[in-house]
């Protein structure tokens, strides 16, 4: 799957009510041949996702292969399993990464 399709899926899943008390930036780096990097700015119930450079500054960085991100989105793999096995790499504040669960996954496969 193209990383842009995966990012579009994240935009579709965004739950503003779950993000109303959060202000943070995330750099999502989808690795692989169809990958890219997106700066995700969440501010009090809004979410802006824009293409970015892989090393752009952010409060939290998330790096993952495109196929693995697709597996998480489809529920075939939990993000917790991915993080513990090193498939999902988190930099910066781990707590901020955990806050993405209710915002994009509604208590789902993360």
QUIRA-V741426 format. One line per field, one symbol per residue. ss: DSSP state (H for helix, E for strand, - for the rest). Layout:
# QUIRA-V741426
ss = ???
This chain:
# QUIRA-V741426
ss = --HHHHHHHHHHH--HHHH---EEEEEEEEE----EEEEEEEE--EEEEEE--------EEEEEEHHHHHHHHH----HHHHHHH---EEEE-HHHHH-HHHHHH-----
